[in-house]
């Protein structure tokens, strides 16, 4: 280690700030999931700002966390959650600091569903639904314009800013862990991630194993969310217990889509016969069985008018053929947003917010990552008492009884509303479980999604391992090419000269310098420690000649070389 590196490390250690010294978040957990824990964080220095602090599960940075951090640091849009800071502790724990959102669509829809079961329906105004949809489309149009797929849109990942915040009622799209850049990919996205998007919001082309999918998968998920806002129920709910997350084909989920949309005709989806699982689809389903199903009948059952521009846009979003599915920009320009009432930046339209605030979760024994951590700051300060909020109970006894009885697939109707309290997978940064203080039997839906989360976690680890192997193979191949190039260029008339150069390269690699880019100047004892310049002109010229011999190779198409290293500048 050079003197400069040692001084840099000392200065970095001195300036490194500990997250527990800056924010108070003990006993303020608001979410847990497969990928981490989320806390409500308040600055210890008196301030009106509130943040969400996400602790990444495990040690170090996973590929999912790296993608999320890299994308959020580059993207800037009013409808995307903002990443404020990243903390890396001495224990290799990663903390992400986000803007705090008091609500999300999953809790809003769940509250409406529970009030509906108690015959106390909360009217969701047409302005609120239209404003929510427009802001979701606006955020997704920004992502798609930058060649980014979200790939995990669901109500739990659509946040809404609450009371007392700068952006009251503003939609924020969160959880970019599965986001991918889809411009000119090196491999088909299906090869990198065979299973994406939560099952209820997964587009039919994904279920049929499409290897090349587009931004249309996000628009299908938005259509599912739009329908759920109108009916308070997930449109493609499926209660399959044994979810095989490693395979994109899911028979029960496809059946549920056909029970709502009907079996697609070849004229409506011309490329359906090109899907990898088309033969399996023909063996499992018969077109005649779904002849009497249509989206309009489903919406009529839920008392949603089908002769409106609102329903027309829903049909465009839930088009089976991805090539005919409307885009985010096209949806924003639809006639639905041109008619009254107009959209508002505050989805609550300035009215009182009826939805309860987030509750603090109890720290389960052996599961809380902060249980064995010393979160006290260096200067002792008064700590607020835990669990200050009053728990708002919105479920009745009949609702709890229905949780114990799995309903029949043929009896969806209102029974679905009574059995969906804990079904949606809690993988977002604000995942929650409001029934934690009640004694309840094990839920088949919770077990189903726990298995799904575990499978996705294992798939993520396997994908990271494969990616590391590919990087290592590519690096080895590049080193071999460099050796061959040097051998051809310096072989000359002396047969031992090429061998000597090869030995020099091997020694250079053994010293750990092969991984450094060629334009990075290595520390040299002959340089002045203050200015970094050579102490005499002769040594400087000798070093420049050596670097030119290493990198300034002639133009030769046989070697695939296109001139000297463009990053190298001897001046």
PASE-168989 format. One record per residue (C-alpha): z, x, y; residue in one letter. Coordinates in steps of 0.02 Angstrom, whole numbers, plus 50000, padded with zeros to 5 digits. Layout:
<pts>
ZXYA;...
</pts>
This chain:
<pts>
500005000050000X;499505007250170X;500645008350319X;499684994450406X;499884982650258X;501744986450247X;502024982950431X;501024966950419X;502064960750272X;503674964850364X;503094955650520X;502514940750416X;504184939550327X;505104940350493X;504064926650572X;503934915250420X;504734898550458X;505644888750325X;505184870550315X;507004865350292X;507464874350454X;506184864350553X;506274846950477X;507604835850403X;506984826850247X;508414827350121X;508724810250039X;507174803450126X;505934802849983X;504624789350008X;503434793049864X;503214801949699X;501714804649588X;500874816249466X;500354828449601X;501944829449704X;503344821349802X;503254814549979X;504674814250105X;504884807050278X;505194822050389X;506024821750560X;506074837450670X;507814844750686X;507454847750869X;507604830450952X;505874822650953X;505034805850935X;503774812650809X;503894807850625X;502924816350485X;502584814650300X;503014830550204X;502154832350035X;502804844649906X;501444849849784X;502004848949602X;502194865849516X;502024883049592X;500544890249683X;498964881149736X;497974870349616X;496114867749640X;496464849849694X;497674855749829X;496464869349886X;495064856649906X;496194844650001X;496834858150118X;495134865850152X;494314849050188X;495704842050296X;495764857950402X;493914855750442X;493744836850458X;494254827750617X;494104808950629X;495214795250696X;495194786250527X;495634801450421X;497424807050393X;497774822950491X;498494838450409X;499674846350535X;500344861850446X;500424870550277X;502004879450219X;502064892150077X;503844896750028X;504464912749948X;504614902949784X;502734899249795X;503044880949834X;501724872649942X;502184859750074X;500894849450171X;501384841250335X;500424825250377X;500514811950509X;501694798150453X;501004780850415X;502254766750390X;501114755350287X;499694755750163X;498544742350093X;499384742349923X;501064737349997X;500244725150118X;499274716449979X;500794716549865X;501854708449999X;500534694850025X;500454692049837X;502344690449821X;502424678049964X;501034668349881X;502034667249720X;503494660149820X;502374647149903X;502634656250067X;500894662750096X;500674675250237X;499034671650322X;497964687250338X;496924683850491X;495044685850490X;495234698650630X;496394709350525X;495254709250372X;493714713150475X;494594727050573X;495284734950414X;493574734950331X;492674741650484X;493874756350505X;493764760650320X;491864760650333X;491944771150491X;492994784550407X;491894784750252X;490314785650357X;491024801450437X;491394809050266X;489694804450195X;488824811350351X;489664827850310X;489094826850127X;490834823150060X;491284810449926X;493064804049923X;493004798249741X;494734790449738X;494714775749858X;496004762249821X;497244752149924X;498644764849899X;497574778149984X;497174767450137X;498624770050258X;499014759950414X;500024766750559X;501584756750598X;502624751150746X;503144763450880X;501784776250839X;500384782250952X;499044774150845X;499854757650800X;498824747950674X;497554761850648X;496824764750474X;496994782150397X;496074787150238X;497184798850135X;497244808849974X;495724820349975X;496234828949813X;494704822249719X;493484824249864X;491914834349831X;490454840949932X;488894833149855X;487544842549952X;486504853149831X;487864855449698X;487714870149579X;488144858649434X;488084839749411X;489704832449476X;489964823549311X;490034840549223X;491424846349338X;492394829949339X;491924818149196X;493174804949253X;493434800649436X;494044785349533X;495454774249471X;494814762149338X;494924745949436X;493874753349576X;492634763149471X;490794759549495X;489774753649343X;488654769149347X;490204779849322X;490774769249176X;489054771549097X;489184790449110X;488004794349255X;487904813249276X;487174812549451X;488084800049561X;488034797749748X;489064790949892X;488714773549822X;490264775549711X;491354775249867X;490494759549931X;490854750549767X;492704754949786X;492674748449965X;491934732149900X;493374730749776X;494634733549916X;493734720750025X;493864707749887X;495704711749861X;496044708950046X;495254691750033X;496104686049871X;497684697049861X;497184701649683X;496204716349612X;494504709349569X;494184720349417X;495944720949347X;496004727349168X;497554728249058X;496894740448928X;498364750648864X;497514765148776X;496494772648916X;495444787348859X;495344796849022X;494254810448945X;492794798348920X;491964789149065X;491454774548955X;492774760948954X;492314745048861X;493684733748928X;493354738749108X;491484735449089X;491874718649009X;492964713949158X;491554718249278X;490334707449178X;491594693049178X;491524693149368X;489754698949409X;488804693849254X;487704704949145X;486444714049256X;484624709949226X;483404724449210X;482534718349367X;484184719649462X;484584737049395X;482974745549345X;483764762049291X;485144754949184X;484184759849026X;484284778049083X;486174778349081X;486924789848947X;487964775748872X;486624762348881X;486404761448691X;488274759348670X;488244745948803X;486914735948709X;487924737048548X;489554731348629X;488914717348741X;487654703148730X;486824696748887X;486974678448835X;488864679448830X;488964682549019X;487594670749076X;488784658949167X;489744672149266X;489404676149449X;490354683449597X;490194667049692X;491124657549556X;492554670049559X;492724668649748X;492624649649741X;494084649649621X;495094659249752X;494544647549891X;493464660249980X;491904652650057X;490274659449988X;489084653050122X;489694665550252X;489134682550315X;490774689250250X;490314685050070X;488544691450098X;489224708650144X;490384708349993X;488864705449881X;487974720349959X;489484731549928X;489664725649747X;487834727649701X;487694734049522X;486214745449554X;486844760549654X;485114763249729X;485164745749806X;486984746349859X;487244746250046X;487784762250135X;489294764150249X;488204764650404X;487204749550346X;488814739850314X;489464743950488X;487844736950562X;487934721050457X;487904703950542X;489684701050482X;490344712850617X;489244705050750X;490004687650738X;491684682250807X;493084686950799X;492774704850855X;493594719950775X;495124728150853X;495794745950849X;497514738750808X;497234729250647X;498814719050684X;497994713850849X;499594716850948X;500584704250846X;502244707250761X;502064716750598X;502774705950457X;502704719450323X;504284729050275X;504444747450312X;504474760750178X;506064762650080X;506884778850026X;506814781949840X;508334787049742X;508304804749673X;508204803149486X;509244815649390X;508224830449331X;506644824349418X;506964828049601X;506254845249645X;507504846749788X;509034844549678X;509274863249653X;508644868749823X;509734873149971X;509004862850111X;510364866350237X;509754875150395X;510494891550451X;511474882450586X;512454867750513X;511984851250591X;512554833550568X;511564825050431X;511104806650444X;511794795950304X;510574792750161X;509774775850128X;510054769050302X;508774755350283X;509154738150221X;508174734350063X;507004719650090X;506854709349935X;505284698949922X;505214694949736X;505984679549659X;506714676749486X;505134668549419X;504134683849469X;505324695349374X;505204684349219X;503324685249223X;503414704249222X;504104703449045X;502654693348974X;500924701248969X;499654687949011X;498084683648918X;496444690848977X;495664673448974X;496984666649093X;496764677049250X;497004664849395X;498724664749473X;499504673449323X;498714689549380X;499634688349545X;501284687149455X;500984701749339X;500284715049456X;501874720849540X;501874738249468X;500144739949393X;499194750449520X;499334769049481X;500534778049596X;499524793849629X;499344792949817X;500424802549940X;501404786449976X;501594779849798X;503154769349783X;504114758149665X;505134744949753X;505914738249592X;506844754249552X;508594746949576X;508314732649455X;508584733949267X;506884730349191X;506114733149021X;504764746449003X;503144740149078X;501544742248979X;500614744549143X;501744758649201X;501534767249032X;499664764749041X;499514773349209X;500754786949166X;499614791549021X;498114790749137X;498944802149265X;499434814649129X;497674815049061X;496954817949234X;498214831849263X;497714840349100X;495894838349145X;496224846549313X;497054861549231X;495624863449107X;494364862749248X;495304876249344X;495324887349190X;493444885349165X;493114888949348X;494144905049340X;493164910649188X;491514907249276X;492074917149429X;492604931749319X;490944931649225X;489974931049387X;490984945449458X;490694955949301X;488824952449309X;488754957649492X;489654973849453X;488424977749313X;486964974349430X;487694986049559X;487894999749428X;486094997749369X;485464997949547X;486405013949587X;485785022049426X;483955018149468X;484105023949647X;485055040149618X;484435044949444X;483135057249515X;482515072449421X;484255077849372X;484715068249211X;486575071049243X;486535064249419X;486455046049368X;487875048449244X;488945056649378X;488635042249497X;489085029649362X;490725038849331X;491055038649518X;490805019749524X;491975017249377X;493305027749462X;493035017649621X;493315001449524X;494865008049438X;495645011349608X;495504992849646X;494164994149780X;492734985649688X;493304968249738X;493264972149924X;491714967150025X;490614981950075X;490894979150261X;492784981150245X;493274998650302X;494595005950190X;496145014750262X;495835033350286X;497115046950319X;495885055650438X;495885040750557X;496995039450707X;498375026550663X;498335018850837X;496465017750876X;495765017850699X;494435030750750X;494045047050660X;494925062150731X;493305072150747X;491465068050759X;490965078250606X;492075067950489X;491395051950566X;489585057150534X;489985062250354X;490785045250321X;489285036150397X;488085045950286X;489115041750131X;489125023150176X;487245023350208X;486975031250036X;488055017649957X;487305002550049X;485725007750141X;484545006249993X;482655005450020X;481624989650006X;481074988449825X;480574971649748X;480844978649574X;482704979949607X;482824963049693X;483464971949849X;482974965250021X;483514979550133X;485184986850185X;486774976850186X;486614965250338X;488494965550364X;488524984650373X;488324991750549X;488645010550565X;488755008550753X;
</pts>
